[in-house]
């Protein structure tokens, strides 16, 4: 499952074999764990914020590590389990 996010700051992630840079000012479909990890670092937003200005062009891209993606995936799974427990307390 993917989520579309507006990129606030250029970034890449270490698990991308091609080293693709998500460029500020563009929207991309990205895996949920990547979107979550990038949002925690304030690299992305759901939509372009009012008054947003692009970062300096000479600023190097931020890097999300594999560990950050693994942690984000674990957090998303924990949130999903918690949501199921609230909806049906018998599920554990």
C-alpha distances in whole Angstrom, upper triangle without the diagonal:
4,7,10,13,17,18,22,23,22,21,19,18,20,17,17,20,21,21,19,20,18,21,22,23,20,16,13,9,8,6,6,10,11,11,12,15,16,16,19,21,21,20,17,17,16,18,22,24,27,30,27,29,28,29,32,31,33,31,29,25,24,22,19,20,18,20,18,15,16,17,14,12,15,16,12,13,17,16,14,17,19,18,18,22,23,22,24,26,27,23,24
4,7,10,13,15,18,19,19,18,17,16,18,16,16,19,19,19,17,17,15,18,19,19,16,12,9,6,5,4,5,9,9,8,11,13,13,14,17,18,18,17,14,14,13,15,18,21,24,26,24,26,24,25,28,28,30,27,26,22,21,20,17,19,18,19,17,14,16,17,14,13,16,16,13,15,18,17,16,19,21,19,21,24,25,24,26,28,29,26,26
4,6,10,12,15,17,18,16,16,16,19,18,17,20,20,20,17,17,14,16,16,16,14,10,8,5,5,6,6,9,9,7,9,12,12,12,15,16,15,14,11,11,9,11,15,17,20,23,21,23,22,23,26,26,28,26,25,21,20,19,17,19,19,20,17,15,17,18,14,14,17,16,13,16,18,17,16,20,21,19,21,24,24,24,26,28,30,27,27
4,7,10,13,15,16,15,16,17,20,19,18,21,20,19,16,16,12,14,14,13,10,6,5,4,6,9,9,12,11,8,11,14,12,12,15,16,15,13,10,9,7,9,11,14,18,20,18,20,19,20,24,23,26,24,23,20,19,19,18,20,20,22,19,17,20,20,16,17,20,19,16,19,22,20,19,23,24,22,24,27,27,27,30,32,34,31,31
4,6,9,12,13,13,14,15,19,19,17,21,20,19,16,14,10,11,11,10,8,5,6,6,7,10,10,12,10,7,10,12,9,9,13,13,11,10,6,6,5,7,9,12,15,17,14,16,15,17,20,20,23,20,20,17,16,17,15,19,19,21,18,16,19,19,16,17,20,19,17,20,22,20,20,24,25,23,26,28,28,28,31,33,35,32,32
4,6,9,11,12,14,16,20,20,19,22,21,19,16,13,10,9,8,7,6,4,7,9,10,13,14,15,13,10,13,14,11,10,14,13,11,9,5,5,6,5,6,9,12,14,11,13,12,14,17,17,20,18,18,15,15,17,16,20,21,23,19,18,22,22,18,20,23,21,20,23,25,23,24,27,28,26,29,32,31,31,34,36,38,35,35
4,6,7,8,11,13,17,18,17,20,19,16,13,10,7,6,5,6,6,6,8,11,11,14,14,15,12,10,13,13,9,9,13,11,9,6,4,7,9,9,8,10,14,14,11,11,10,11,14,14,16,14,14,11,11,13,13,17,19,21,17,17,20,21,18,20,23,21,20,24,26,24,25,29,29,28,31,33,33,33,36,38,40,37,36
4,7,9,12,15,19,20,19,22,21,18,16,12,9,8,5,6,8,9,11,14,14,17,17,17,14,12,14,14,10,10,12,10,8,5,5,7,10,10,8,9,12,12,8,9,7,8,11,13,15,13,13,11,11,14,14,18,20,22,18,18,22,22,19,21,24,23,22,26,27,25,27,30,30,29,32,34,34,35,38,39,41,38,38
4,6,10,13,16,18,17,20,19,16,14,10,8,7,5,8,10,11,13,16,15,18,18,18,14,13,15,13,10,11,13,10,8,5,7,10,13,13,12,13,15,15,11,10,8,7,9,10,12,9,10,7,7,11,12,16,19,20,17,17,21,21,19,22,24,23,23,26,28,26,28,31,31,31,34,36,36,37,40,41,43,40,39
4,7,11,14,16,15,17,15,12,10,7,6,5,5,9,10,12,12,15,14,17,18,18,14,14,16,14,11,13,15,12,11,8,9,13,16,15,14,16,18,18,14,13,9,8,10,9,11,8,8,5,6,9,11,14,17,19,17,17,21,21,19,22,25,24,24,27,29,28,29,32,33,33,35,37,37,38,41,42,44,41,40
4,7,10,12,11,14,13,10,9,6,5,7,8,12,12,13,12,14,13,15,16,15,11,12,14,11,9,12,13,10,11,7,9,13,16,17,16,18,21,21,17,16,13,12,13,13,13,10,8,5,4,6,7,11,13,16,13,13,17,18,16,18,21,21,21,24,26,25,27,30,30,31,33,35,36,37,39,40,42,38,37
4,7,9,8,11,10,7,6,5,6,9,11,14,14,14,12,14,12,13,15,14,10,12,14,12,10,13,15,12,13,10,12,16,18,19,19,21,24,24,20,20,17,15,17,15,15,13,10,7,6,5,6,9,11,14,12,12,15,17,16,17,20,21,21,23,25,25,26,29,30,30,33,35,36,36,38,39,41,37,36
4,6,6,9,10,7,8,8,9,12,14,17,16,16,14,14,12,12,14,12,8,11,13,10,9,13,14,12,14,12,13,17,19,21,21,23,27,27,23,23,20,19,20,19,19,16,13,10,8,5,4,6,7,10,9,9,12,14,13,14,17,18,18,20,23,23,24,27,28,29,30,32,34,35,36,37,38,35,33
4,5,8,9,7,9,10,12,15,18,21,20,20,17,18,14,14,16,14,11,14,15,13,13,16,17,15,18,15,17,20,23,24,25,27,30,30,27,26,23,22,23,21,21,18,15,12,11,7,6,5,6,9,10,9,12,14,14,15,18,19,20,22,24,25,26,28,29,30,32,34,35,36,38,38,39,36,34
4,6,9,8,10,12,13,17,19,22,21,20,17,16,13,12,14,12,10,14,15,13,14,17,18,17,19,17,18,21,23,25,26,28,31,32,28,28,25,24,25,24,24,21,18,15,14,10,9,7,6,10,11,9,11,14,14,14,16,18,18,20,22,23,24,26,28,29,30,32,34,35,36,37,37,34,32
4,6,5,7,9,11,15,18,20,18,18,15,14,12,12,15,13,11,14,16,14,14,18,19,18,20,17,17,21,22,24,24,27,30,31,27,27,24,23,24,22,22,20,17,14,14,11,10,10,9,13,13,11,14,17,16,16,19,21,20,22,25,25,26,28,30,30,32,34,35,36,37,39,39,36,34
4,6,8,11,14,17,20,23,21,20,17,17,15,15,18,17,15,18,20,18,18,22,23,21,23,20,21,24,25,27,28,30,34,34,30,30,26,25,26,24,24,22,19,16,16,13,13,13,12,16,16,15,16,20,19,19,22,24,24,25,28,29,29,31,33,34,35,37,39,39,40,41,42,38,37
4,5,9,12,15,18,21,19,19,16,17,15,16,19,18,16,18,21,19,18,22,23,22,23,20,20,24,25,26,26,29,32,32,28,28,24,23,24,21,21,20,17,15,16,14,14,15,14,18,18,17,19,22,21,21,25,26,26,27,30,31,31,33,35,35,37,39,41,41,42,44,44,41,39
4,6,10,12,16,18,17,18,15,16,15,16,19,17,14,17,19,17,16,19,21,19,20,17,18,21,23,24,24,27,30,30,26,25,21,20,21,18,18,17,13,11,12,10,11,12,13,16,16,15,18,20,20,20,24,25,24,26,29,29,30,33,34,35,36,39,40,40,42,43,44,40,39
4,6,9,13,15,13,14,12,13,12,14,17,17,13,15,18,16,15,18,20,18,19,15,16,19,20,21,21,24,27,27,23,22,19,18,19,17,17,16,13,11,12,11,12,14,15,18,17,16,19,21,20,20,24,25,24,26,29,29,29,32,34,34,35,38,39,39,41,42,44,40,39
4,6,9,12,11,12,11,13,12,15,17,17,13,14,17,15,13,16,18,16,16,12,13,16,18,19,18,21,24,23,20,19,15,14,15,13,14,13,10,7,9,9,11,13,15,18,17,16,19,21,19,21,24,24,24,26,29,28,29,32,33,33,35,38,38,39,41,42,44,40,39
4,7,9,8,9,8,10,10,13,15,15,11,11,15,14,11,13,16,14,14,10,10,13,15,15,15,17,20,20,17,16,13,13,15,14,15,13,12,9,10,10,11,14,16,19,16,15,19,20,18,20,23,23,22,25,27,26,27,30,31,31,33,36,36,36,39,40,42,38,38
4,6,6,9,9,13,13,16,18,18,15,14,17,16,13,15,17,15,14,10,10,13,15,14,13,16,18,18,14,13,10,10,12,11,13,12,11,8,10,12,14,17,19,22,19,19,22,23,21,23,26,26,25,28,30,29,30,33,34,33,36,38,38,39,41,43,45,41,41
4,6,8,10,14,14,17,19,19,15,14,17,16,12,13,16,14,12,9,9,11,13,12,10,12,15,14,10,10,7,8,10,10,12,11,12,9,11,13,15,19,21,23,20,20,23,24,21,23,27,25,25,28,30,28,30,33,33,33,35,38,37,38,41,42,44,41,41
4,7,10,14,15,19,19,21,17,15,18,18,15,15,18,16,14,11,10,11,12,10,8,10,13,12,9,9,7,9,12,12,15,14,15,13,15,17,18,22,24,26,23,22,26,26,23,25,28,27,26,29,31,29,30,34,34,33,36,38,38,38,41,43,45,42,42
4,7,10,12,16,17,19,16,14,17,18,14,15,18,17,15,12,10,11,12,10,9,12,15,15,12,12,10,13,15,14,17,16,17,14,15,17,18,21,23,25,22,21,25,25,22,24,27,26,24,28,30,28,29,32,33,32,34,37,36,36,39,41,43,40,40
4,7,9,13,14,16,14,11,15,16,13,13,17,17,14,12,9,9,9,8,9,12,15,17,14,15,13,15,18,18,21,19,19,16,17,18,17,21,22,24,21,19,23,23,20,21,25,24,22,25,27,25,25,29,30,28,31,33,33,33,36,38,40,37,37
4,6,10,12,14,11,10,13,14,12,13,17,17,15,12,10,11,10,11,12,15,19,20,17,18,16,18,20,20,22,20,19,16,16,17,16,19,19,22,19,17,20,21,18,19,22,22,20,22,25,24,24,27,28,27,29,32,32,32,34,36,38,35,35
4,7,9,12,10,9,12,14,13,14,17,18,17,14,11,12,11,12,14,18,21,23,20,21,20,21,24,23,25,23,22,18,18,18,16,19,19,21,18,16,19,20,17,16,20,20,17,20,23,21,21,24,26,24,26,29,29,29,31,33,35,32,32
4,6,8,6,6,10,11,10,12,15,15,15,13,11,12,12,14,16,19,22,24,21,22,20,21,24,23,25,23,21,17,16,15,13,15,15,17,15,12,15,16,13,13,17,17,15,17,20,19,19,22,24,23,24,27,28,28,30,32,33,30,29
4,6,5,6,9,10,11,12,14,16,16,15,13,14,14,16,19,21,25,27,24,25,23,24,27,26,27,25,23,19,18,16,13,15,13,15,13,10,12,14,11,10,14,14,12,14,17,16,16,19,21,20,21,24,25,25,27,29,30,26,26
4,5,5,6,9,10,10,12,14,15,14,12,13,12,16,18,20,24,26,23,25,24,24,27,27,29,26,24,20,18,17,14,15,14,15,13,10,11,12,9,8,11,11,8,11,14,13,12,16,17,17,18,21,22,22,24,26,27,24,23
4,5,5,6,8,10,11,13,14,13,13,14,14,18,20,22,25,27,24,26,24,24,27,27,28,25,23,19,17,15,11,12,11,11,9,6,8,8,5,5,9,9,7,10,12,12,13,16,17,17,19,21,22,23,25,26,27,24,23
4,5,5,6,8,10,11,12,11,10,12,13,16,18,20,23,25,22,23,21,21,23,23,24,21,19,15,13,12,9,10,10,11,9,6,9,10,7,8,12,12,11,14,16,16,16,19,21,21,23,25,26,26,28,30,31,28,27
4,6,5,6,9,10,10,9,7,9,9,12,15,16,20,22,19,21,19,19,23,23,24,21,20,16,14,13,11,13,13,14,11,9,12,12,9,10,13,12,11,14,16,15,16,19,20,19,22,24,25,25,28,29,31,27,27
4,5,5,6,9,10,10,9,10,11,14,17,17,21,23,20,22,21,21,24,25,26,23,21,18,15,14,11,13,13,13,10,8,11,10,6,8,11,9,8,12,13,12,13,17,17,17,20,22,22,23,25,26,28,25,24
4,5,5,7,9,9,9,12,13,16,18,19,22,24,21,22,21,20,23,23,24,20,19,15,12,11,8,9,10,10,6,6,9,8,5,8,11,10,10,13,15,14,16,19,19,20,22,24,25,26,28,29,30,27,26
4,5,5,6,5,6,9,11,14,15,16,19,20,17,18,17,16,19,20,20,17,16,12,10,10,7,10,12,12,9,9,12,12,9,12,15,13,13,17,18,17,19,22,22,22,25,27,27,28,31,32,33,30,29
4,5,5,6,5,7,9,12,13,13,17,19,16,18,17,17,20,21,22,19,18,15,13,13,11,14,15,15,11,11,14,13,10,13,15,13,13,16,17,16,18,21,21,20,23,25,25,26,29,30,32,29,29
4,5,8,9,10,12,15,16,16,20,21,18,20,19,18,21,23,23,20,19,16,13,13,11,13,14,13,10,11,13,11,9,12,14,11,12,16,16,15,18,20,20,20,23,25,24,26,29,29,31,29,27
4,5,8,10,14,16,16,16,19,20,17,18,17,15,18,19,20,16,15,13,9,10,9,12,14,14,10,12,15,13,11,15,16,15,16,19,19,19,21,24,23,24,27,28,28,30,32,33,35,32,31
4,6,7,11,13,13,12,15,16,13,14,14,13,16,18,19,16,16,13,11,12,12,15,17,17,13,14,18,16,14,17,19,17,17,21,21,20,22,25,24,24,28,29,29,30,33,34,36,34,33
4,7,11,12,12,12,16,16,13,13,12,11,14,15,17,13,13,10,8,10,10,13,16,17,13,14,17,16,14,17,20,18,18,22,23,21,23,26,26,26,29,31,31,32,35,35,38,35,34
4,7,8,9,10,14,15,12,13,12,13,16,17,19,16,16,13,12,13,12,16,17,18,15,14,18,17,14,17,19,18,17,21,22,20,22,25,25,24,27,29,29,30,33,34,36,33,33
4,5,7,8,11,13,11,13,13,15,18,20,22,19,19,17,15,17,16,19,21,21,18,17,20,19,16,18,21,18,17,21,22,20,21,25,24,23,26,28,28,28,31,33,35,33,33
4,7,9,12,15,13,16,16,18,21,22,25,23,23,20,19,20,18,21,22,23,19,18,21,21,17,18,21,19,17,20,22,19,20,24,23,22,24,27,26,26,29,31,34,31,31
4,6,9,12,10,13,14,16,20,21,24,22,23,20,19,21,20,24,25,26,22,21,25,24,20,22,25,22,21,24,25,23,24,27,27,25,28,31,29,29,33,35,37,35,35
4,7,9,7,10,11,13,17,18,21,20,21,19,19,21,21,24,26,27,24,23,26,26,23,24,27,25,24,27,28,26,27,31,30,28,31,34,33,33,36,38,41,38,38
4,6,5,9,11,14,17,19,22,20,22,20,20,22,22,26,28,28,24,24,28,26,23,26,28,25,24,28,29,26,28,31,30,29,32,34,33,33,37,38,41,39,39
4,6,9,12,15,18,20,23,22,24,23,22,25,25,29,31,32,28,28,31,30,27,29,32,29,28,32,32,29,31,34,33,32,35,37,35,36,39,41,44,42,42
4,6,10,13,16,18,21,20,22,21,22,25,26,29,32,32,29,29,33,31,29,31,33,31,30,34,34,32,34,37,36,35,38,40,38,39,42,44,47,45,45
4,7,9,13,15,18,16,19,18,18,21,22,26,28,29,26,26,29,29,26,28,31,28,28,32,32,30,32,35,34,33,37,39,37,38,41,43,45,43,43
4,7,9,12,15,14,17,16,17,21,22,26,29,30,26,27,30,30,27,30,32,30,30,34,35,33,34,38,37,36,39,41,40,41,44,46,48,46,46
4,7,8,11,11,13,13,14,18,19,23,26,27,24,25,29,28,26,28,31,30,29,33,34,32,34,37,37,36,39,41,41,41,45,46,48,46,45
4,6,9,7,10,10,12,15,18,21,24,26,23,24,27,27,25,28,31,29,29,33,34,32,34,37,37,37,40,42,41,42,45,46,49,46,45
4,6,6,9,11,13,17,19,23,26,27,25,26,30,29,28,31,33,32,32,36,37,36,37,41,40,40,43,45,45,46,49,50,52,49,48
4,6,8,10,13,16,19,22,26,27,25,26,30,30,28,31,34,33,33,36,38,37,38,41,42,41,44,46,46,47,50,51,53,50,49
4,6,9,12,15,19,22,25,27,25,26,29,30,29,31,34,33,34,37,38,37,39,42,42,43,45,47,47,48,51,52,54,51,50
4,6,9,12,16,18,22,23,21,23,26,26,25,28,30,30,30,34,35,34,36,39,39,39,42,44,44,45,48,48,51,48,46
4,7,9,13,15,19,21,19,20,24,24,23,26,28,28,29,32,33,33,35,37,38,38,41,43,43,44,47,47,49,46,44
4,6,10,13,16,18,16,17,20,21,20,22,25,25,25,28,30,29,31,34,34,35,37,39,39,41,43,44,46,42,41
4,7,10,13,15,13,14,17,18,17,19,22,21,22,25,26,26,28,31,31,32,34,36,37,38,40,41,43,39,38
4,6,10,11,10,11,14,15,15,17,19,20,20,23,25,25,27,29,30,31,33,35,35,37,39,39,41,37,36
4,7,8,6,7,11,11,11,13,16,16,17,19,21,21,23,25,26,27,29,31,32,33,35,36,37,34,32
4,5,5,7,9,10,11,13,15,16,17,19,20,21,23,25,26,27,29,31,32,34,35,35,36,33,31
4,5,5,6,9,10,11,12,14,15,17,19,20,21,23,24,26,27,29,31,32,33,33,34,31,29
4,5,5,6,9,10,11,12,14,15,16,18,20,21,22,24,26,27,29,30,32,31,32,29,27
4,5,5,6,9,10,10,12,14,15,16,18,20,21,22,24,26,27,29,30,30,32,28,26
4,5,5,6,9,10,11,12,14,15,17,18,20,21,23,24,26,27,29,29,30,27,25
4,5,5,6,9,10,11,12,14,15,17,18,20,21,23,25,26,27,27,28,24,22
4,5,5,6,9,10,11,12,14,15,16,18,20,21,23,24,26,25,27,23,21
4,5,5,6,9,10,11,12,14,15,16,19,20,21,23,24,25,26,23,21
4,5,5,6,9,10,11,12,14,15,17,19,20,21,23,23,24,21,19
4,5,5,6,9,10,11,12,14,15,17,19,20,21,21,22,19,16
4,5,5,6,9,10,10,12,14,15,17,18,20,20,21,18,17
4,5,5,6,9,10,11,12,14,15,17,18,19,20,17,16
4,5,5,6,9,10,11,12,14,15,16,17,18,14,13
4,5,5,6,9,10,11,12,14,15,15,16,13,12
4,5,5,6,9,10,11,12,14,14,17,14,13
4,5,5,6,9,10,11,12,13,15,12,12
4,5,5,6,9,10,10,11,12,9,8
4,5,5,6,9,10,10,12,10,9
4,5,5,6,9,10,12,10,11
4,5,5,6,8,9,7,9
4,5,5,5,7,6,7
4,6,6,9,9,10
4,6,9,9,11
4,5,6,9
4,5,8
4,6
4
